Amino acid sequence: MSLMSKNTLFATLVIVFIVALPSCTNTVLPGTNELDYELKEAIKASADFANGTPDINFYILPDENDLENIIQDPNNPLNPAKVELGKFLFYDTGIAVDAIYESGVGTYSCASCHVPEAGFRPGTHQGIADGGVGFGVNGENRLKSQDYDEDELDTQDARALSLLNVAFVKNTFWNGQFGANDANVGTEHLWSEEKGTHVNHENLFAMEAQNIEGVDSHRFNIDKEMADEFGYTALFDEAFPEIDESERYNKRTLALALSAYLRTLYSNKAPFQEWLKGDYDAMSYDEKQGALLFFGKANCSTCHYNQNLGSNEFHALGVKDMYQTPSHSSSATDFRNFGRGGFTERDEDMFRFKVPQVYNMKDSPFYFHGSSVRSLENLVEYFNDGVKENDNVPVESLSSKFKPLNLTVIEKQNLVQFLEYSLRDPDLQRYAPTEVGSGQCFPNADYQSQVDLGCF
């Protein structure tokens, strides 16, 4: 056979092989590999459990500018002006006018305790708004002001939750006390001024109800004169045209604008999100192995199964309370130590806490309601061991889902890789303004914070 004949035969065989490839039953689609395929199947199973539809698109987060497809309270419909107004007000220290002491007036904002660089959580173990000084780099140097006594500080006995992907949260707070619907149906007799849940009687969604209460409890305020001074009047008018001018510039519309802004905060640039959208190189091999554990052997998705990788479930994990670690103005008797049971007053709910979303956890190394775990490695280890750390929590109260996982050293490392890198949106600063209407330093404006933030 001549050399040309051999070459012709070889080329013919190659063409036949290529044409035949699609007919193979085990063929992997172009651009994917077996691990991607296995991970897709695991995610589909989680989506089917969560939503009754085995579709990985269930976990793709919305675009922050696609207001029509963002979950919203019918009593507080979103519009661009309302979101923009809320964005300014969230960071503006100028609205901190109801501080206890003059030294605290105009020195803090919502972002004092929900720092973008810290994953919209406090940069330290316990957030301090009114009564705090200093910032550091990501809020890690926020300290108590010498002008305030412990019981005068605006702090909480439970760590502030992340505001990322909060539009998916049906009942807010670790105990789920806010919101008239979902888990709170049947708790109407407990909605009281004392617990701050009287706002639930207005049949509002959780975010709106929480913020109406929060504007008061965190000592913020605004009026027409302030709106004019800060240049926000036109935004108020465009955001709330249906509200009479006599009622348009106040705490309530402040709270509704804040809620609108918070509903647009999504970690939709995280590598896992890019992978879901088809970029199979967005996650490393180890991260994909970690994701497979998250949706498989590690059982994370049995609780973290909603679109934000959280859920409206409550579980007792036996972790320590805030007062059991160094903290300000916390106590053993605070009702928040009892989780859902502190709100519902039911024995079966005692020590059960909300399942939080898990995006951008790397940005602030304090975990659980008491900030008792200080690294993702230790967090994974805690779940892997399945042993409680708080002696106050009876063994019989622990969640049936909290049990040893028997992960290997490599598996634990891979799971940490997924949580640390795949679920981290690296560009949360896009949600912050470059300046605020008051012209003040933000997110804090006390002297030390101005030094830390370079506001001089």
N, C-alpha and C positions, 0 to 999 in steps of 0.2 A: 504493500500500500504506500502511495506517495506521501510526502510530508504534507502537501495541500489537502489530500483526502483525510489524513489523520486530524488535521486542524478543523476541517469541515465537520467531521464526526463529533469531535469534542465540543464544538460550538453548538451543534444540534442537541447534544445531551444536556448541556448547561441550560439551554432554552426550555427543554422539556421539564427539567428539574424545577426551574423557577415557576413555570406555568402550573406545575402540579402542587406547589407549596400550599396555596390557599385551601386545598381540599383536605389537608391533614387535620384530623379532629382535635389535636392538641396544640394547634398553632396559636402562638401568642401574638396579639395585635402589634403592628409596627409602633415603635416608640415606647413599648411597655416591656416588662420582663415578668418572670414568674412571681417575684416578690410583690410587684405592683398589683398583679392580678389577684394574689392572695389577700392583699390588704384591701383592695376594692370589695372583695366578697365579704370580708369581715365588717367593713363600714356599711355595706348594704344591709347586712343582718341587723346592725345597730339602728339604722334608719327605719327598717321595717318594724322593729320593736318600738321605736319612738313615735313613728308617724303612720305605720301601717303601709308604707311604701318602700320597697327596697331600692332606693335611689340615692347615690352618694351626693347628688346635687342638694339634697336636704341640708347638708352641712356647709354649703357655700353661703357665706355671710353677705348681706346686701351692700351695695355701694352707698356710702354715707350721703351722697347727693340725690339718690333715687327716693325721694320722699314718699312717693306713691306706694312703694313696696316696703316701707318701714312700719312696723307695728306701732300703732298710736291709739291714744284714748279718744273716742268719739267726742268727748267733752273738751278735748284740747287738740284739734286738728293741726297738723304741721303745715307751715308755710315757710319759705326761705327767710323772710324777715324775722319771724319768731325764733328760728334756729340761730340766726346771726345775732339777734339780741341776747339770747340765752348764752351764747358763746362769750360775748363781752361781759355779761353780768357774772358768769361763773368765775372769772378771773379778777374782776374789778374790786380792789380793796376799798374803793370809795363807798361801797354800799354797806360796809361794816360800821354802821353808825349807832348801833344799840349795844356796843361793848359795855361791860360793867364799869370800867374806869376810862378816864380820858386818854390814858397812855395806850389803851387798846383800840381806840377809835381809828378806823381807817387803816388797820395794820394786817388784816387777814382776809381771806376769801374762801370760796368753796374749794379752790385748788390748793389751799394750805394743807388739806387732808386728803385730797384726791389729785395727786401730782402726776401729770402725764408721763414724765420720765420714770416714775415709779409704777407704771402700769395703772394709773388712776387710783392708786392706793396711797396711804401715808408712806413717806420715805423712811419712817422709823416704826417701831413696834406699836406705837399708840399715837394717833393724830391729835394735834392741839390746834384749835382755831383761836378764839378769843383767849388771851392769857398766855399765848406762846410767843417766843422770840427766836429769831435765827432760821436759817434754811439749810445751809450747806450746799451740796451739789444737786441732790435729788430729794431734798427735804429731810435728810438723815440727821441734821443737826438742829431740829426744832426742839426747843427746851422751854421749861416753865419760866414765865416772867416773875421777877422778884416782887412785882407789885400785886400779884394775885395769890390768894390762899388756895390750897388744894381744891376745896369744894367750890371755888369760883371759876375754875378752868372749864372751858368748853371742850370736854373730852367725853369718851364713852367707855363703858366697861367691856366692850367687845370691839375687836379690830374692824375698822371701816372696810367694807367690801369694795372690790373693784367696780368701777362704773362702765367698764368695757362691755359691750354687747348686752347692756342692761335692758334694752327694749324687749328682750325675750323673757325677762324675769316677771313672773306672774304675781308673786307676793314678796315684797322686799324686806330686808333686815335678815339677820341670822335666824330669827324666829318666825319670819314670814308675817309679821303683824300688820303690814300695810297692804291695802287693796281690798275692795269689797267682794271680789269674786274668787273663784278657784278654791284654794285651801281654806279660805276664810268664810265660806258659806257655812252658816250654822254657828258662827262665833259672834253674831251681832250684839249679843248681850254683854260682850266684853269690850266693845268699842267705847272708850271713855276718854275724857279730858286728861285724866291722870296718866294714862298710858300713851297719850298723844294720838290715839287711833280714832277719835271721834270724827275725823275727816272721812273715814270710811263710809259714814252714813250718807255721804254725797254721791255714792256709787261711782267713785273715781277708780281708775286703774292705780296700781300700786305706786308707780313713779310719781304721779301727780299728787296723790295723797301724802306720800312721804315728804315731798318737797314743800307742800303747803305747811306741814308741821315743821319741817326743817328750817325754813326761813325764820320762823319765830325762835326755835330752840337754838339756832346758831347766831342769832342776834343781828340779822340783816334787815334792811329796810330801804325803801325808795319812795319818792313822791314826785309830783309834777315839777317842782322846783329843781330837784336833783336831776331828773330826766333832761330838763332844759340845760342845766349847767354842764352835764356830761355829754350832751349831744345825742341822747338816746330817744328823744321825743318822736322823731320821724319814724324810727324803728318800732316803737310802741304803737304808733298810729297804724302802721302797715301790718303789724303782727296781730293786732286786736281791733279791727275795724267794727266788729259786731258789738263791742263793749262801749257803753256811753263814756264820753270823755271824763265825766266826773268820777268814774270807777276804773279808769284805764291805767293809771300809774300808781301801783300800790304793791303790797306784799304778795297778793294773790297772783297778779299778772307776772310779777317777778318769778314766782314759783313755777307758773305754767311755761314761761319762756325757758327757764332752766331745764325743765322736763323735756321740752322740745329739743334742746341742744343735746341732752344726754341720750336721747333716743337715736342720735346719729353717730354715736361713738362705736366704731367697729374695728376689730383687729383683722381686717380683711386683706392686709398685705403680709400676713404671716406665711412662711413657707408651706405649711400644711394647706392653707387656702389656695396657694398657687398650684400645689400638687392636685388638689381637687378639681381645679380648672383645666388640668391637662399638662402642666409642666412637670413631667416625671423626674426631672433633674433638680427640682426645688428642694428635695430632701435627700440627705445622704443615705447610704445603705443602712448604717446603724440607726438613724432616725426612723427609717421605715420599719426596721425590726422593732423599735420602741413603739411605733404607732400600732403595729400588729399586736403587741402585748397589751396596749391600752384598750384596744377593741377585742381582745381575746383573753389570754391566760391571766393577765393581771386584774381582770374584772372591773377596770375603771369605768367602762361604758355601761355597766349595769346601773350606775348612778348618774354618770356624766354623759347622758345620751341625747339631750336636746340640742338645738342648733348651735347654742353657745357653749356646748360641752359642759353644761350644768343641768340642773333639773329642779322641779318644785317638790322634790322629796326632802325629808328630814331624817337624819340618822344620828345615833349616839355612837361616837368613836372613842369616848373616854379621854379626851384631851384636856389639858389644864385650862383654867380660866385666867382672865387678864390679871386678877388680883394676886394670883399665885406666881406671877413674874413681876419684876420691878415695873411699876406703873403709877400713874397719877390718879388720885380720887376714885379708886376702884375698891370694891368691897365684896366680901363673901356673901352678902345678903342681896346683892343686886339681882333682879329678876332675869336679867339677860344671861346669867350663869346657867340657868335651867333650860335655855334654848326654847324650843317650841312650847314646852310645858310651862315656862314662865309667862307665856302669853295666854295659852288656852286653859291653864290650871288643871289639865288632865294628867293623871299619873302616868299614863302610857306615853305621853309626849315629853316627859322629863328627860333632859340632857340630850335631846335630839336637835341637831342644828342643820340649817339649810345646806344643800349641795351647791357650792358656788361654781361659777364658770372658771376655766383654768387657763385662759389665754394670758400671756405676758406675766406669768408668775415669776419669771427670772428677775424682773425689774425691781422687786422689793422682797428681800429674803425673810419674810415673816409670814407664817402660815397658821391656819385655824383661827377660831374666834379669839383665842387668848394669846396669839403670837408666840406660842410655846415651841414651835419648830422653826429653825432658823436657816435651813438649806433644803434644796430640792432633793439632795441625796438623803438627808435625814427624813424628809417627808415620805419618800418611797420606802425607806427602811421601816418607818412606822407602820405603814400599811402592810408591808411584807411580813413583819413580825406578828401583827394582829393582836397586840397586847396593850391594854389601856395604861395611861400614865397618871390619871387623876383618881386618887383614892376615894373621892366623894361620889364617883359614878359606880353604882352597883353593877356587877358583872351581868346580872340578868337584864339590865337595861340596854346593854350593847346591841347594836344592829346585827341582825343575822347575816348581813353582807360583810361585816368586819371580822375577818378570819385570816389566818396565815396564808400567804400566796405561794410560798416555796419557790420564789424566783432565784435563779442562779446569779452569781456576781455579774456576769456579762449581761444577763437580762435586766438587772437593775440599772446597770450603766446605760443600756440602750433606752430604757424607759425614761431615764433622766434626760438623755439627749433629745428625745421627742418633746418632752415638756419644756425643756430649756430653750431649744432653738426652733423646732418646727412650729411651736405655738406662740412664737414671739413676733409680733408686728414691730419692725424696727423704726417706724416713722410715726409715732403717736404725736410728735410735736406739730404735725400738720393740723391738729385739732385746736391748737392754742393761737390766740391773736398775737400780733406783733406789738400792739399797744392797746390800752383801754381808755374809755372815755374820760375818766377822771384824771388821766395823765399820771397817775401814781405808779409806783413800783408794784409789780405783781409776780407771783401770787401772794407775797407778803410785803409789807411796807414798814415794818419796825426797823429801827436803825441797823441792827445786826443783819437782818435779812437784806437790807439795801446794800450793805457791804458785801455780803455773800453773793448777791445777784448782780453786782456791778452796776447798780442804778445811779451811782453818783457820776 
